């Protein structure tokens, strides 16, 4: 390759690298906007209240499950709202309208009559809208956990 072609090639490569750096520098991660609370990137933690009630149960005669309720005020993205070694629920997105919670799996929504589908694929995310509650259960018949999560905005 002669020196003119080599210089042109190097100039083109440098120009491409410069453009890539400019584009990368100009693009920024999504910033939460208080003006649009429905924006899924928004992290509104003030005044949010998430109530998690859970109890573990065993199919043993005489076992009495203990119900535990935890209240998370001003909950924020990445907060873990439930963990027990087998399951974990973590806040992925939160706004004044809804909260999106991720799961490691193994938990499903209860049917309206309180039963569960043992054959269903357990989702990895759940969405709870403001003022609503979500009832989850482990897919088990001999031992497990039931979890009720309520989401709201404190006045």
Secondary structure, 3 states (H helix, E strand, C coil): CCHHHHHHHHHHHHHHHHHHHHHHHHCCCCCCCCCCCCCCCCECCCCEEEEEEEEEEECCCCCCCCEEEEEEECCCCCCEEEECCCCEEEEEEECCCEEEEEECCCEEECCCCCCCCCCCCCCCEEEEECCCEEEEEECCCCEEEEEEEEEEECC
